[in-house]
Structure formats: C-alpha cells, structure tokens
Amino acid sequence: MTKFSKKVITFGCRLNNLESELIDYQLKQSSIDENVVIFNTCAVTSEAERKARQSIRKIKKENPNAKIIVTGCSAQINPKKWLQMQEVSNVIGNREKTKKKFWENFSSSQDYELITSDIMSVKKDETEFNGLIKQNSRYFLQIQNGCDHRCTFCIIPFGRGNSRSVSVDKILDNVDEALQNNFKEIVLTGVDLTSWGKEFSGKSNSLGFIVKKILNEFKTLARLRVSSIDPAEIDYELMEVLEHDHRLMPHLHLSIQHGDDLILKRMKRRHLYRDVINLTNEARRKRPEITFGADIISGFPTESLSAHKNTLKLIKEANINFVHVFPFSPREGTPAAKMKMLSSELITERAKEVRNLGHKNKIKYFKSIINNHKKVLIEGGNKGYTECFSKIQFNENILPGSLVDVKIISLNNNNLEGIVL
C-alpha cells in the first residue's frame, strides 16, 4: 500500500503546473490530514480526462484510505461528473483552488462536497502566486488567465473564465524575484497570452508592451520567452522587440489549428492561411534564425481531403519546425460537437500524416544546425535548450541553470547531441 502526503497530480497545461505548485505549497502550510491526493485536471481533450480518471482509480486502489480531491478545468466545467466517481471525496473549482484562505479553512473530512463558484463572474486577476520556482532553470510566469474568444472546438473559457491580466507592477515584482533566485530565463505564460492588457487603458495594453518593459527594466535578464500565442493578435511592438533585442528568444509557438480557410472559419478562428504565411515571413525577415512551433487539430468536423492537404501545405510553406498535433476530440457543450464528425479511423490517419510531416520538418532543421555553436540553458544534468528551443543532450552532467556555449556535433536517434565549449 502506497502512503501519500498531500500529493498533487497534474494534467494539462503549464498554467496548471503553476497552480499545482501553489496548491502543494498551501497544503504543506495547512492542517489538512495527511494522505490527501489532489488531481488538477485538464479539459482540452477527452483523452486528458480519461487519463485523469484512470489515475484516480489506480491511486485509490493502491491506497484505499487516500482522500481524493479533484480540481482544474474539467472539474470546473462538469463538477458533478467527477463527484459521481466513488473514489472522489471532494470537487473544487478553478477559482477556489489557488486561494490561500480557502485551503486554510478547508476540511478534507467533509466527503462528497462540491465547492465551486461561477468562474465567468471573475473580472480581475486574483492570482496569489508568482512563478514556477521548482524548475532548475526556466521561471514560468503567469501574466494572464481566461479567454474572451469562443472557438467552436474549445471548452476552456468555461473552465477558466474570461480574460484578465496580471498588473504591470506585479509582473515586474515577479521578474525581480526570479532574478534574485538566479533564473536565467523567464517564460511568460497564460491561457490567451496575446490578450494580455486588453482591459488596461493607455498604451500599456499589449503583449509587446510588457515584453519590452521587462527587457528594459531588467538588463541582467539573459533570456525571455513567450509561450503559445495567437497569430491573429501579434502586435507591432512585439515584432519590433523580436528584431532589436535578442534576449527575446527566437522561437514562437503559434495557435494555428488548421490550414484551410473554410475550416478556420468554422472553428471561429480569427486568422486565415495567408495571415500565418505573412507572419512567419515577416518574423524571419526580422530574426532569420527564428523557429516556429504550432498546434494543429486534425480531422475537424466536415474536413475534406483538400482541407487536410491545405494544412500540410501550410506546414511546409511556413516551415513549421515543431508541430503539436491534436486529433479532433468533441467537447460536450461546444458547437463543434454538434457538427458532422469524421470517422475515428480517418481522424487518426490524418493526424498521423500531419505528425509525420512535422517530424520531418524538425529533423530537417536539426540537421541544418549540426556543427553550429549555440547558447544552451541547462535544464537537467545532461540536457538543455537552445535559443530556438531545440533540445540538446550531452554525455556529461552540467549544473542545472547554467547558460553555456555548445557545439552541436550530431543527431542520434532524432536527438541532437553537443559538447560544451
């Protein structure tokens, strides 16, 4: 029998990881009984929910006395579904899970209880934490939460609420703390990162503004990176910083989702094929070494063969180096769930084709940088990431958090290998 001690198990995005760290810290400060296990769930795909349920059953079977508490986006959207699981004692909403006072007053002895509130009523930033400090090298800093857009395939706004931004002063304080803890790289993260500042007045209301502000205020910050961004909302100021301050890392992960204009409209996205091409061309003009990642959904309802081929065409033309593929998964409560579905076999087949093309592009890029010199931030003892977010492995252990000069010497089993200069 496994004995747990206020364990937090996380599914989903980087923001969930940030919040799980806060939950873990609050639990350690609280008087909640030992042997509590908290599942911080994700609602992006049905597969993420299935894995969470599977893990809950496994943990409970291994330790029948464990108290299982479920929170996160899936718990916020459909709390009763989780409470119906006989293994689950409590279900807690996304708003509650990050509150210090909530955990101070929470009693895990109260079984079969829903503790959720209306996430859509949250209008302002309520974060009570800074960044992800358990990492050895990169400091993940949340600057935004929620989303005002209503893509037809996405349920996340109903788990996270509408968009709200962390204040400039709080962000700068958090950056200062990161530097005091000797972090070399800060990663700005959020649910809809490019919507940061939209509710603020004046000119201080764009992602480009806060990126420039951070870099101007903290000259000793070695590297600043942005996580996934919407290609429809990238502002002029961000592109200007990309060109003129090389501390902003030359890697952009784009929420593209598809390459066919009709499907993009049915997804209720706000960009078209040509917008992605124009963006990637302009970014390469400003930073020739830049690389791109992208989220792609394969097998969206009504997707024809020609529409699928347009996605492949876009990945090739835009030269997307790192492709993250999601086979379409209907989310109950979204418009796309009511559209005509493709067969699961066809969805799997098309997702595999997109994934293979993405892999081909990645390997092509990896081969192009062999024998090049790169700055690498060490994350584990024998691995790290370049400015362009390529993972490099070493045959020696290096102190995590070190920023070192590296020569890339080979590609072995699809992994880059390097030596420290």
C-alpha positions as CSV (number, residue, x, y, z in Angstrom):
1,M,0.0,0.0,0.0
2,T,1.4,3.4,-1.0
3,K,1.3,6.2,1.5
4,F,0.8,9.7,0.2
5,S,1.4,13.0,1.9
6,K,-0.7,15.8,0.4
7,K,0.3,14.8,-3.2
8,V,-0.7,16.9,-6.2
9,I,-1.1,15.2,-9.6
10,T,-1.3,17.5,-12.6
11,F,-2.8,17.1,-16.1
12,G,-2.7,19.6,-18.9
13,C,-1.0,23.0,-19.5
14,R,1.9,24.9,-17.9
15,L,-0.6,27.1,-16.1
16,N,-2.0,24.0,-14.3
17,N,1.6,23.2,-13.3
18,L,2.0,26.6,-11.8
19,E,-1.2,26.3,-9.9
20,S,-0.4,22.8,-8.7
21,E,2.8,24.2,-7.2
22,L,0.8,26.8,-5.3
23,I,-1.7,24.1,-4.1
24,D,1.2,21.9,-3.0
25,Y,2.7,24.8,-1.0
26,Q,-0.6,25.7,0.6
27,L,-1.2,22.1,1.6
28,K,2.1,22.0,3.3
29,Q,1.2,25.1,5.3
30,S,-2.2,23.8,6.2
31,S,-3.6,21.4,8.9
32,I,-5.3,19.2,6.3
33,D,-4.9,15.5,7.1
34,E,-2.1,13.5,5.5
35,N,-2.8,11.0,2.7
36,V,-4.7,13.6,0.6
37,V,-4.2,13.4,-3.2
38,I,-5.4,16.3,-5.4
39,F,-5.9,15.8,-9.1
40,N,-5.6,19.1,-11.1
41,T,-7.5,18.1,-14.3
42,C,-7.5,19.3,-17.9
43,A,-10.5,19.6,-20.2
44,V,-8.7,20.2,-23.6
45,T,-9.4,16.6,-24.8
46,S,-11.4,13.6,-23.7
47,E,-8.1,11.7,-23.6
48,A,-6.8,14.0,-20.8
49,E,-10.0,13.4,-18.8
50,R,-9.7,9.6,-19.4
51,K,-6.1,9.6,-18.1
52,A,-7.2,11.5,-15.0
53,R,-10.0,9.1,-14.2
54,Q,-7.6,6.1,-14.8
55,S,-5.0,7.6,-12.5
56,I,-7.7,8.3,-9.8
57,R,-8.8,4.7,-9.8
58,K,-5.2,3.4,-9.7
59,I,-4.3,5.7,-6.7
60,K,-7.4,4.7,-4.8
61,K,-6.9,1.0,-5.4
62,E,-3.3,1.2,-4.2
63,N,-4.3,3.3,-1.1
64,P,-8.0,2.8,-0.2
65,N,-7.6,5.3,2.7
66,A,-6.5,8.2,0.5
67,K,-8.7,11.2,0.2
68,I,-9.1,12.1,-3.5
69,I,-9.9,15.7,-4.3
70,V,-10.5,16.8,-7.9
71,T,-10.0,20.3,-9.3
72,G,-8.9,22.0,-12.5
73,C,-10.7,22.9,-15.7
74,S,-12.6,19.6,-16.2
75,A,-13.8,19.8,-12.6
76,Q,-14.9,23.4,-13.1
77,I,-16.8,22.6,-16.2
78,N,-18.6,19.4,-15.1
79,P,-18.1,19.0,-11.3
80,K,-20.9,16.6,-10.8
81,K,-19.4,14.1,-13.2
82,W,-16.3,13.9,-11.0
83,L,-18.2,13.7,-7.8
84,Q,-20.1,10.7,-9.1
85,M,-16.9,8.7,-9.1
86,Q,-16.9,6.6,-5.9
87,E,-13.2,7.2,-5.4
88,V,-13.6,11.0,-5.2
89,S,-14.3,12.8,-1.9
90,N,-14.4,16.5,-3.0
91,V,-14.5,18.6,-6.1
92,I,-13.1,22.1,-6.0
93,G,-13.4,24.9,-8.6
94,N,-10.6,26.6,-10.5
95,R,-11.2,29.9,-8.6
96,E,-11.0,28.3,-5.2
97,K,-8.0,26.1,-5.8
98,T,-5.5,29.0,-5.8
99,K,-6.8,30.8,-2.7
100,K,-4.7,30.7,0.5
101,K,-7.7,31.4,2.7
102,F,-9.7,28.5,1.0
103,W,-7.0,26.0,1.9
104,E,-6.7,27.4,5.4
105,N,-10.4,26.8,6.1
106,F,-10.8,23.6,4.0
107,S,-11.6,20.3,5.8
108,S,-10.9,17.1,3.9
109,S,-13.1,15.3,6.4
110,Q,-16.2,16.6,4.6
111,D,-16.9,14.0,1.9
112,Y,-18.9,14.2,-1.3
113,E,-18.9,18.0,-1.5
114,L,-18.9,20.4,-4.4
115,I,-17.0,23.6,-3.8
116,T,-17.3,25.6,-7.0
117,S,-18.3,29.2,-8.0
118,D,-19.2,31.0,-11.2
119,I,-15.8,31.3,-13.0
120,M,-17.4,33.6,-15.6
121,S,-18.1,36.2,-12.9
122,V,-14.4,36.7,-12.2
123,K,-13.5,40.1,-13.8
124,K,-10.0,40.8,-12.4
125,D,-6.7,39.0,-11.8
126,E,-6.9,37.2,-8.5
127,T,-3.5,35.3,-8.5
128,E,-1.8,34.9,-5.2
129,F,1.4,33.3,-6.5
130,N,4.4,34.2,-8.6
131,G,6.1,31.8,-11.0
132,L,7.0,28.1,-11.1
133,I,10.1,28.1,-8.8
134,K,10.6,24.4,-8.6
135,Q,12.2,24.4,-12.0
136,N,16.0,24.4,-12.1
137,S,16.4,26.9,-15.0
138,R,13.4,28.4,-16.6
139,Y,11.0,30.5,-14.5
140,F,7.4,30.2,-15.8
141,L,5.5,33.4,-15.0
142,Q,1.7,33.7,-15.5
143,I,0.7,37.1,-16.7
144,Q,-2.8,36.3,-18.0
145,N,-5.7,33.9,-17.4
146,G,-9.0,33.1,-19.2
147,C,-10.1,33.7,-22.7
148,D,-12.7,36.0,-24.3
149,H,-12.8,34.1,-27.6
150,R,-15.2,31.3,-28.4
151,C,-13.6,28.9,-30.8
152,T,-16.1,26.3,-31.7
153,F,-14.0,23.3,-30.6
154,C,-12.8,24.8,-27.3
155,I,-14.4,24.4,-23.8
156,I,-11.5,26.1,-21.9
157,P,-13.2,29.5,-21.5
158,F,-15.9,27.8,-19.4
159,G,-13.2,26.3,-17.2
160,R,-11.0,29.4,-16.9
161,G,-13.5,32.3,-17.4
162,N,-13.0,35.4,-19.4
163,S,-9.6,37.1,-20.0
164,R,-8.0,39.0,-17.2
165,S,-4.4,40.3,-17.0
166,V,-1.9,40.5,-14.2
167,S,-0.8,44.1,-13.5
168,V,2.4,45.5,-14.8
169,D,3.7,46.1,-11.2
170,K,3.0,42.6,-10.1
171,I,4.7,41.2,-13.2
172,L,7.8,43.3,-12.6
173,D,7.9,42.2,-9.0
174,N,7.8,38.6,-10.1
175,V,10.6,39.1,-12.6
176,D,12.7,40.7,-9.9
177,E,12.1,37.7,-7.7
178,A,13.1,35.3,-10.5
179,L,16.4,37.2,-11.0
180,Q,17.1,37.2,-7.3
181,N,16.7,33.4,-7.4
182,N,19.3,33.3,-10.2
183,F,17.0,32.2,-13.1
184,K,18.5,32.9,-16.5
185,E,15.3,32.5,-18.5
186,I,11.7,33.7,-17.9
187,V,8.8,32.2,-19.8
188,L,5.6,34.3,-20.0
189,T,2.5,32.1,-20.0
190,G,-1.3,32.4,-19.9
191,V,-4.4,30.9,-21.5
192,D,-4.6,33.5,-24.2
193,L,-1.3,35.3,-23.9
194,T,-1.7,37.8,-26.7
195,S,-4.8,39.2,-25.0
196,W,-2.7,40.5,-22.1
197,G,-3.5,44.1,-21.2
198,K,-6.7,44.5,-23.3
199,E,-8.6,45.7,-20.3
200,F,-6.0,48.3,-19.4
201,S,-6.2,51.9,-20.6
202,G,-3.5,53.8,-22.5
203,K,-0.7,52.3,-24.5
204,S,0.3,49.7,-21.8
205,N,-2.1,47.1,-23.2
206,S,-0.3,44.7,-25.5
207,L,2.0,41.7,-25.1
208,G,4.7,43.6,-26.9
209,F,4.5,46.4,-24.4
210,I,5.0,44.1,-21.4
211,V,7.8,42.2,-23.1
212,K,9.6,45.5,-23.9
213,K,9.0,46.7,-20.4
214,I,10.6,43.6,-18.8
215,L,13.6,43.7,-21.0
216,N,14.1,47.5,-20.5
217,E,13.7,47.2,-16.7
218,F,15.9,44.2,-16.2
219,K,19.1,44.5,-18.2
220,T,20.6,41.4,-16.4
221,L,17.9,39.1,-17.6
222,A,19.6,36.8,-20.1
223,R,16.6,35.2,-21.8
224,L,12.8,36.0,-22.1
225,R,10.5,33.6,-23.9
226,V,6.8,33.7,-24.7
227,S,4.6,30.6,-24.7
228,S,1.8,29.8,-27.1
229,I,0.4,32.9,-28.9
230,D,-2.5,33.6,-31.3
231,P,-1.3,34.6,-34.8
232,A,-4.2,37.0,-35.1
233,E,-3.1,39.2,-32.2
234,I,0.7,39.6,-32.5
235,D,1.3,43.3,-32.2
236,Y,3.8,45.6,-33.9
237,E,5.7,46.2,-30.6
238,L,6.3,42.5,-30.1
239,M,7.8,42.2,-33.6
240,E,9.9,45.2,-33.0
241,V,11.4,43.7,-29.8
242,L,11.9,40.4,-31.7
243,E,14.1,42.3,-34.2
244,H,16.0,44.6,-31.9
245,D,16.5,42.8,-28.6
246,H,18.0,39.3,-29.0
247,R,17.2,38.4,-25.4
248,L,13.7,37.7,-26.6
249,M,14.1,34.1,-27.7
250,P,13.7,33.5,-31.5
251,H,11.0,30.8,-31.2
252,L,7.3,31.4,-31.5
253,H,4.7,28.7,-30.8
254,L,1.6,29.6,-32.8
255,S,-2.0,28.5,-32.2
256,I,-2.7,27.9,-35.9
257,Q,-5.1,24.9,-35.5
258,H,-5.7,24.4,-39.3
259,G,-4.5,25.4,-42.8
260,D,-7.8,25.6,-44.6
261,D,-9.7,28.9,-44.6
262,L,-13.2,27.4,-44.5
263,I,-12.3,25.1,-41.6
264,L,-10.7,28.1,-39.8
265,K,-14.0,30.0,-40.2
266,R,-16.0,27.0,-38.9
267,M,-13.5,26.9,-36.0
268,K,-14.3,30.6,-35.4
269,R,-10.6,31.4,-35.6
270,R,-9.6,35.0,-36.5
271,H,-6.8,34.3,-39.0
272,L,-6.5,32.8,-42.4
273,Y,-3.9,30.8,-44.3
274,R,-2.3,33.9,-45.7
275,D,-2.0,35.6,-42.3
276,V,0.2,32.8,-41.0
277,I,2.4,33.0,-44.1
278,N,2.7,36.7,-43.8
279,L,3.5,36.4,-40.1
280,T,6.2,33.8,-40.4
281,N,7.8,35.6,-43.4
282,E,7.9,38.9,-41.5
283,A,9.3,37.2,-38.4
284,R,12.0,35.5,-40.4
285,R,12.9,38.8,-42.0
286,K,13.4,40.4,-38.6
287,R,15.1,37.3,-37.0
288,P,16.4,34.9,-39.7
289,E,17.3,32.2,-37.2
290,I,13.7,32.0,-35.7
291,T,11.9,28.7,-35.4
292,F,8.2,28.1,-35.2
293,G,6.0,25.6,-33.3
294,A,2.3,25.1,-33.9
295,D,-0.8,23.5,-32.5
296,I,-2.8,21.7,-35.2
297,I,-6.2,19.9,-35.0
298,S,-6.6,17.1,-37.4
299,G,-9.9,15.7,-38.5
300,F,-12.1,18.6,-37.6
301,P,-15.8,18.0,-38.5
302,T,-16.5,18.5,-42.2
303,E,-12.8,18.5,-43.0
304,S,-12.4,17.4,-46.7
305,L,-9.3,15.8,-48.2
306,S,-8.4,19.1,-49.8
307,A,-8.8,20.9,-46.5
308,H,-6.5,18.4,-44.9
309,K,-4.0,18.9,-47.7
310,N,-4.1,22.7,-47.1
311,T,-2.9,22.0,-43.5
312,L,0.0,20.0,-44.9
313,K,0.7,22.7,-47.4
314,L,0.7,25.4,-44.7
315,I,3.2,23.5,-42.5
316,K,5.5,23.1,-45.5
317,E,5.2,26.7,-46.8
318,A,5.5,28.3,-43.3
319,N,8.2,25.8,-42.5
320,I,6.8,24.9,-39.0
321,N,9.6,23.2,-37.2
322,F,7.8,21.8,-34.2
323,V,4.2,20.5,-34.7
324,H,1.9,19.6,-31.9
325,V,-1.0,17.5,-33.3
326,F,-4.4,17.0,-31.7
327,P,-6.7,14.5,-33.3
328,F,-10.1,16.2,-33.1
329,S,-11.9,15.3,-29.9
330,P,-15.5,16.6,-29.5
331,R,-16.1,18.6,-26.3
332,E,-19.6,18.4,-24.9
333,G,-21.1,21.9,-24.9
334,T,-19.2,23.2,-27.9
335,P,-20.7,24.0,-31.3
336,A,-18.1,21.6,-33.0
337,A,-19.5,18.7,-31.0
338,K,-22.8,19.1,-33.0
339,M,-21.1,19.1,-36.4
340,K,-20.8,16.1,-38.7
341,M,-17.9,14.0,-37.4
342,L,-15.3,12.2,-39.4
343,S,-14.7,8.6,-38.6
344,S,-12.2,7.9,-35.8
345,E,-10.0,5.9,-38.3
346,L,-9.8,8.9,-40.7
347,I,-9.0,11.3,-37.9
348,T,-6.2,9.1,-36.7
349,E,-4.9,8.6,-40.2
350,R,-4.8,12.4,-40.9
351,A,-3.3,13.2,-37.5
352,K,-0.5,10.7,-38.2
353,E,0.2,12.3,-41.6
354,V,0.4,15.7,-40.1
355,R,2.6,14.4,-37.2
356,N,4.9,12.7,-39.7
357,L,5.4,15.9,-41.7
358,G,6.1,17.8,-38.5
359,H,8.7,15.3,-37.5
360,K,10.3,15.5,-41.0
361,N,10.5,19.3,-40.7
362,K,12.0,19.0,-37.2
363,I,14.7,16.6,-38.3
364,K,15.5,18.7,-41.3
365,Y,16.0,21.7,-39.0
366,F,18.1,19.7,-36.6
367,K,20.4,18.6,-39.4
368,S,20.8,22.2,-40.5
369,I,22.3,23.2,-37.2
370,I,24.8,20.4,-36.8
371,N,28.3,21.9,-36.3
372,N,26.8,25.2,-35.2
373,H,27.6,27.0,-32.0
374,K,24.6,27.7,-29.7
375,K,23.9,29.1,-26.3
376,V,22.2,26.4,-24.2
377,L,20.3,26.7,-20.9
378,I,20.8,23.5,-18.9
379,E,17.6,22.1,-17.5
380,G,18.6,18.6,-16.4
381,G,22.0,17.3,-15.7
382,N,22.6,16.3,-19.3
383,K,20.1,18.2,-21.4
384,G,19.2,21.8,-22.2
385,Y,17.6,24.1,-24.8
386,T,19.0,26.5,-27.4
387,E,17.5,29.9,-28.0
388,C,15.4,28.4,-30.8
389,F,14.0,25.8,-28.3
390,S,16.0,22.8,-29.7
391,K,16.8,20.2,-27.0
392,I,20.5,19.2,-26.8
393,Q,21.8,16.2,-24.9
394,F,25.3,15.8,-23.5
395,N,27.4,12.9,-22.4
396,E,28.2,14.7,-19.1
397,N,26.2,16.2,-16.3
398,I,26.2,20.0,-16.1
399,L,24.9,22.2,-13.3
400,P,21.2,22.9,-14.0
401,G,20.6,26.6,-14.6
402,S,23.9,27.1,-16.3
403,L,24.0,29.0,-19.6
404,V,26.8,27.5,-21.7
405,D,28.3,27.7,-25.1
406,V,27.8,24.5,-27.0
407,K,28.8,23.0,-30.3
408,I,26.2,20.7,-31.8
409,I,28.0,17.6,-33.1
410,S,25.5,15.0,-34.1
411,L,21.9,13.8,-34.5
412,N,21.4,10.5,-32.8
413,N,18.0,8.7,-32.7
414,N,16.3,12.0,-33.6
415,N,18.1,13.7,-30.7
416,L,20.7,16.4,-31.0
417,E,24.0,15.9,-29.2
418,G,26.5,18.6,-28.2
419,I,29.7,19.3,-26.4
420,V,30.3,22.3,-24.1
421,L,33.0,24.6,-25.4
